Every structure is written in C-alpha cells, then in structure tokens.
Amino acid sequence: MGLGTNQSNYELVSGLEIHVQLNTNTKIFSSDSASFGALPNQNISTVSLALPGALPKLNKEVVAKAVRIGLALNCTINQINHFDRKNYFYADLPKGYQITQDNQPICINGFLEVELSDGSTKKIGINRIHLEEDAGKSMHDQDDHYSLVDLNRAGVPLIEIVTEPDIRSAEEASALLSEIRKLVRHLDVSDGNMEEGSLRCDANISIRESGTTEFGTRCEVKNLNSMRNVRRAMDFEFGRQVEVISSGGTIIQSTLNFDADKGRTSPMRTKEEANDYRYFSDPDLQPIYISDDWLAEITSAMPALPNEISKQMVSEFGISKADATLFAEDLDLLNYFNQALPLVNTNKTLINWLIGPIRAVLSERAIGIADYKVKPQQLAAAINLVDDKKITQQIAIQQLLPALEGTEDDVVSQAQSLNLLISENSDELGGFIDDVLSKFPAQVEAYKKGKKGVLGLFVGEVMKLAKGKADAKKLNELILEKLK
C-alpha cells in the first residue's frame, strides 16, 4: 500500500456468484453418473461428448433441488422458465456452448440474513438462482505438449446463486458462503465440499468513496475454493483498487485469478459482456413448467431450516445458541436426538450427553452419529440408569455403551450380565471404606485437623475397590459417617 493511501476513505462493494453442484445420481441432461472421483472420461456418453444428433433430456430431480434451495433463500419461484445457450469455446465444453438460464431463471428476488462476529445481522439480497450444466476439466500440467481434458464433470448439474451487490466486507462474504454451505447440506441438495469443487465462488469486487452511492468499475475474481481464500482475495483486491484510484489510475473491468500461494490477484482476461455470449433459447429443450401441485408438494416436504431449529431448541430446552447450532447443523444428530427424547427422564441430560461424552467418542473415531452403533433407544435407557443412580456415568460410557454397539440387547440386562450396576450393599461399601481409612491413617488425622481436601482421596480409593460401581454422593455420606 502506497504512502498516504487511506482505505477508510473507500467502501467495498461486492456480490458473489456461488456455483453449487447438485448431488443427483445422474447428470442434468443425460443418464451419465454425476459421481465424483471416477477415472478420467469414465462417466461420459454421446450427450457429454456432444456428438452429432445427441439430444439433452432434463433430469427432474435437478429442478426439485433448485426449488428447495430457492424456497430456503426466500425466492419467488418462476413456475415457467426455460434454458438458453451461452456460447463460448473451451476444449472442456465440447458443444461450444453451455446450457444455462439467462432472462428467465428458476428463482428470483430472494434474501438471506447472516450473523456477523459482533452479533449483528446483515440482510443480503439474492438476485437470482439459475440452472446450468458444469463444464469438463482441462489439465495443462500432465503432458509437455498437450492439454488433457476430462469430461466426467461435463453436464454435472449446477445452480448458480447470484447475490445483489450488498456485501460490504470480506467477513460478510465469508458468512454468506458459510450459511449457503450449511443450507445446501441441510436440504440435501449438495455435499457443499469446496475441496471437491462442489461449491465454488466468483466474487465481483468494486470500490467507491465512502458516502457515495454510485457503483465503481467491478472486477471478477474467479473460482475461489475456500472461505479463507474468499476473504484473502477480497481484502487484497480492495487494497489494490484503493491503491490504483488513490494514485490517479483507472480500474479496468476484467476477470482475475487469485494466487493462493502469493495471496494476490492477477488478470486472466478482460471481462465479457452478456452480448459476447450471444445467448438464445435452447431449441432442443422444452420450457420447464412447475405446476401448483408440484410446487406445493416440494414446499410441504421442506424441513425446518437451521436457524428455526436453533431458535426452537434455545427456547424449548434453555440451552445456549452454540449448543443449539450443533443440532441445527447436523440433521443426523437432530434425528438421533428426536428418537431418544421421548424415552429419557430429563431432556437436558440427553443434550449434555450428546454434545459431551458421545460427541467426544465420535470425534475420537472420526465418525458421525449416523455411524454410531448404539441405538437412540439404548442410549436413552443407559442415561436413565445413570440418572437413577444405578450405574455411574463413567462405567456407562467406558463399558456399557461399547458392549451395546451393534446389538439389539436390552440395556438393563446387559448391565446386569456385565455386573456393572452400582452396589446397593452398604455393608460391602463399609468394608471398602474401613480398608481405605486404615491404609491412610496420616490422611485421616489430617482430615480431623481440618484438611478437608483429602476426602477426594478416600472417595477415589474406595471407588477403585468397588470397581467404579458406587454412587459418589452415597459414598461421600458413608465416608463422612465413618470419619465422625
């Protein structure tokens, strides 16, 4: 940044174009597999290769998934919309055009509210969501003389979510992208994996003097593939444009690449205008007609959205927003919770178990709750045993739950057969206490002289002899009686 340049005199103005790969089994206009990770050019056919005479046929599930995300983003659904051809030539787009939507996209005029780190919220407008096909992938580093093309990705269904230029900071952009990723996963329209290219982002960035309302000349930074890179690219480009304007230069509308290693942008080409693409209606595809009945069916099948779930859990169970968010953002965890909920004595205890010890077990094994082999009904029964002081939490977690994994076993029967239930025999516990107190006479004397901290030592030692099968509160009472 040059001397005398003051960034606070300028305001960032940005809008995002977010490309989301839909998680359908097949591609948007053919029956080729849309899965990720196949060998190069394995998931192709006459349609993906654009061979003469090959005609596209629309995948209905693509439309349903686009409508779902449109509803979640508060959009108006265009019930009659159609496809257009966007003409440009790259080797990884064999037709010489991309099938997309131009002036009649499937969803328009939505918004999303995002929460920022200071607790404030920002409403960001959604201009449109349109359907299109993905291009293949060119690789320029595999051969000294040729570029290689993998067409597995050609024809994979995409939605492009185009925001209004309402974004004023890198933090707002990152928060929006994070929220979109949560939504597409929650609605099961995409896996949202940026590292696999399922979620990609282009950022349109311009600046203007603070207090003015006219837009400056924008530059588009292409293919940002992580939240961090969105923030870095935006911060760098803001600084670059401020530097250019402050030194009397002019911003040239262009398409930029972001070098993640160097943390800077560089020009790829001058920015195309819409007329460069020569859009026209695709004559091979009929218009999409979404009937009132089908729209009502999709709408009624919509799950509660993460923010709604979070607010409901905070009000209903009195938990923190951070804890509620764990359930709101993990549908498998929420489903597990809802199955166990009617069976536990205390709702809050179930929540504490799921976000505490059970989460720790899952984290240690690097699995989700869907892969946890203890059924919700079994966990509920184990929690009730702990609440009823019939087994300690530690033994339940370390011994009972592992023994229940992958079984249909009755929890109480299993606990009895493994001899894990707390001993109700006061005489047996009394014998253990006598043994411990006689083993530590110096500590008994210290306790009698006022050093109450040694009580923990006695409890721990008796627990060892009882193999953990004792209620700590009852044990405390028994030891205090003996010490008197």
TAUR-V194444 format. One record per run of one state. SS is the DSSP state (hx for helix, st for strand, lp for the rest). FROM is the first residue (numbers start at 0). LEN is the number of residues. If there is no record, write none. Layout:
ss:SS from:FROM len:LEN
ss:SS from:FROM len:LEN
This chain:
ss:lp from:0 len:6
ss:hx from:6 len:3
ss:st from:9 len:12
ss:lp from:21 len:4
ss:st from:25 len:1
ss:lp from:26 len:6
ss:st from:32 len:1
ss:lp from:33 len:12
ss:hx from:45 len:4
ss:lp from:49 len:10
ss:hx from:59 len:13
ss:lp from:72 len:3
ss:st from:75 len:2
ss:lp from:77 len:2
ss:st from:79 len:2
ss:lp from:81 len:2
ss:st from:83 len:4
ss:lp from:87 len:9
ss:st from:96 len:4
ss:lp from:100 len:6
ss:st from:106 len:9
ss:lp from:115 len:5
ss:st from:120 len:13
ss:lp from:133 len:3
ss:st from:136 len:3
ss:lp from:139 len:8
ss:st from:147 len:3
ss:lp from:150 len:6
ss:st from:156 len:7
ss:lp from:163 len:3
ss:st from:166 len:1
ss:lp from:167 len:2
ss:hx from:169 len:17
ss:lp from:186 len:7
ss:hx from:193 len:3
ss:lp from:196 len:2
ss:st from:198 len:11
ss:lp from:209 len:9
ss:st from:218 len:6
ss:lp from:224 len:2
ss:hx from:226 len:20
ss:lp from:246 len:7
ss:st from:253 len:6
ss:lp from:259 len:4
ss:st from:263 len:7
ss:lp from:270 len:3
ss:hx from:273 len:4
ss:lp from:277 len:2
ss:st from:279 len:2
ss:lp from:281 len:6
ss:st from:287 len:2
ss:lp from:289 len:2
ss:hx from:291 len:9
ss:lp from:300 len:5
ss:hx from:305 len:12
ss:lp from:317 len:3
ss:hx from:320 len:8
ss:lp from:328 len:2
ss:hx from:330 len:11
ss:lp from:341 len:5
ss:hx from:346 len:9
ss:lp from:355 len:1
ss:hx from:356 len:9
ss:lp from:365 len:3
ss:hx from:368 len:3
ss:lp from:371 len:4
ss:hx from:375 len:12
ss:lp from:387 len:5
ss:hx from:392 len:12
ss:lp from:404 len:6
ss:hx from:410 len:7
ss:lp from:417 len:8
ss:hx from:425 len:14
ss:lp from:439 len:1
ss:hx from:440 len:8
ss:lp from:448 len:3
ss:hx from:451 len:14
ss:lp from:465 len:6
ss:hx from:471 len:12
ss:lp from:483 len:1
